[in-house]
Amino acid sequence: MTLARLAARHGVATEYSPSAGVTVSVPDAAVVAVLGALGVDATTPEAVDAALDAAERAERERLLPPTLVRRRGEDALCPPADLPPGTRLRVTTEEGAVLTGGDWERLPLGVHTVEAAAPDGRAATSTLIVSPARVPGPDRRAYGLLVQLYSLLSARSWGMGDLGDLRELATWAGRTHGAGFVQVNPLHAGVPGAPSDPSPYRPSSRRFPDPVHLRIESVPEYAHVDPSHRDALDRLLAEAGELRERVLGKGALIDRDAVWDVKRRALELVVGSVELGPGRRAEYHDFLAERGRALEDHATYQALAERHGPHWRDWPEELREPRSAERVVRADPALAARVDFHCRLAWLTDRQLAEAAEAAREAGMAVGIVHDLAVGVHPEGSDAWAQQDAFAAGMSVGAPPDAFNARGQDWGLPPWRPDALAAAGYAPYRGLLRELLRHAGALRIDHVMGLFRLWWVPEGSEPTAGTYVRYDAEAMLAVLALEAHRAGALVIGEDLGTVEPGVREELSRRGVFGTSVLWFERDWAGTGRPVPPERWRAECVATATTHDLPPTAARLSGDHVALRHRLGLLDGDPERDRAADAAETVEWLGLFQRLGLLPEGAGDERAEILAVHRFLLSTPARMVGVWLPDAVGDRRPQNLPGTWDEYPNWRLPIADPDGQPLTLERLTASPRAHDLLRELHARTHPEKARTGAGNARTVPPGARPV
């Protein structure tokens, strides 16, 4: 009982409910291990008593919590009510203005500092976050494209899709088809070294983008490479062309490591042989000043990883901590030069992200580029090295057992410590959001339920032996609303799967959109039938599929069931599984026909995919997402959860129905893609459809059928 009280004080669950009416007790060993990762000794009954006594005493003696939250327009902007009489307060705003006394109504939005001095001599300093009540919402309804950027190769790509391709896609989709946004996979920096993890959802750093996404020819200094290096650069261009041809013409998988090897050598030539002009140099120095220590730490990690390997726990002891490593780097000119090189790459990537965002705005996109925030980082990566105090050592994020995975899940991502975040005024979280929102029209948050609680798995344990740890959702959402407000960006939460009661409602109150996938929208608590369009929620991105699910063509045909059986992911009777899947598909298609979205007799795949998207548009959803491979009938999932070497996750280019890779140029010339997007354009821009405005009806001359 005492252990449960101690755990509750630190937000650690001793039981949880995987479904209504079911309660599962957490093993004491898991609770003790998680408390230990939070710096609380609970290994013996005596230690538990001492820790509980210390926690209760600290609570009684505390003047202020580490972080205070106030929401403008919802909360009364007033000091804490439980301070001792006579306590003096002083607030210093983030702009440096000072306010004394209790009149907090004049406080602006922002992150401020509160100092309290009580008559009994106690003093405290706290972070005060004043945020909007809600994140911004869209001006009007919009549809957009969902794409894994690496999979979108053009005739100019160096073996995988890049930021130049993103700029072209956004310009085409916005100007030609009235799309309101393009959502991409996380562009976070990957863990260096080869072979690397191709998943964009287990990055080295979420704060900085990966320069593998650079369009090398678009770097301004590229055109001014010294003639003595031009031959070497031309040879690298030829290597890049071979990588592209292997994927597009010879059926090879996307090889991120090979692409980065060629790009890195090209960037070394460009950066090493061309001096920045005075204007560019000033811009670069401003970038360094704005990013400060966070960028320096990331670039230092990158430089050290090149010399010692990416696993920082194996580095020499003096390099395992950023400040001591900083001293080593300053004494080593070669290392210092590599740190500057990686800072330069971060700047170049930031500039091309800005250019893609500007292209989307100029193309008339109502939202623009939607960036994706992964749920965590690699334990041996840049962020885990630079922010060691913020992460829980010996813990990994995952998921408890459920109806789809009886063993639970361990994602291999160290969780943030909620106590460390609060003590730091949520600075690590604020900095992360600010970086991601710099060039984003919207931000998608993977596993958005993690703002409320996360499943922690002790190192060496099965996922079943974990427990939930609660975060201060009020503070997490306040920081999110503040940073989104400052960026003028929307926020989309991936809230699929098991969601704690009340979470979706709270996210909706804060203006955070959800994610609704057609095949999951059934009346699970009642008839089990598809939810009719009028009962869908409005504050969501409605889509037919995601990167972790089958493309629509595979879903309609049943190919996804055959694939999962072939790889041993399903152990039931294949015929029974195919029949059950076919029955679900028939049920959905029947609904489409009854609603007049699928004409009688129009049973071909293209008509059915069109009907799927007509259905999505018939819901009140403010945003409708189109999985770009669906526009050309690609049947292969980009990621198949539960597989590793059995399936080429994160390495497939967009392809036609026969699996032949398509370039961006061919995709945008596809009559099949044109027909689908024309329908979406007409239904989201009825005023243009009536007047004939826009050019969405123009099929490029000589377009090849796909």
Buried (B, 14 or more C-beta within 10 A) or exposed (E): EEBBEBBEBBBBBBEBEEEEEEEBEBBEEBBBBBBBBBEBBBEEEEBBBBBBEEBEEEEEEEBBBBBBBBBBEEBEBEBBEEBEEEBEBBBBBEEEEEBEEEEBEEBEBBBBBBBBBBEEEBEBBBBBBBBBBBBBEBEEBBBBBBBBBBBBBBEBBBBBBBBBBBBBBBBBBBBBBBBBBBBBBBBBBBBBBEEBBBBBBBBBBBBBBBBBBBBBBBBEBBEEBEEEBEEBBEEBBEBBBEBBEBBBEEEBEBBBBBBBBBBBBBBBBBBEBBEBEEEBEEEBEEBBEEBEEBBBBBBBBBBBBBEEEBBBEEBEEEBBBBEEBBEBBEEBEEBBEBBBBBBBBBBBBBBBBEBBBBBBBEBEBBBBBBBBBBBBBBBBBBBBBBBBEBBBBBBBBBBBBEEEBEEBBBBBBBBBBBBBBBBBBBBBBBBBBBBBBBBBBBBBBBBBBBBBBBBBBBEEBEBBBBBBBBBBBBBBBBBBBBBBBBBEBBBBBBBBEEBBEEBBEBBBEBBBBBBBBBBEBBEEEEEEEBBBBEEBBEBBBBBBBBBBBBBBBBBBBBBBBBBBBEEEBBEEEEEEBBEEBBEBBEEBBEBBBEBEBBEEEEEEBBBBBBBBBBBBBBBBBBBBBBBBBBBBBBBBBBBBEBBEEEBBBBBBBBBBBEEBBBBBEBBBBBBBBBBBBBBBBBBBBEEBBEEEEBEBEEEEEEBEEB
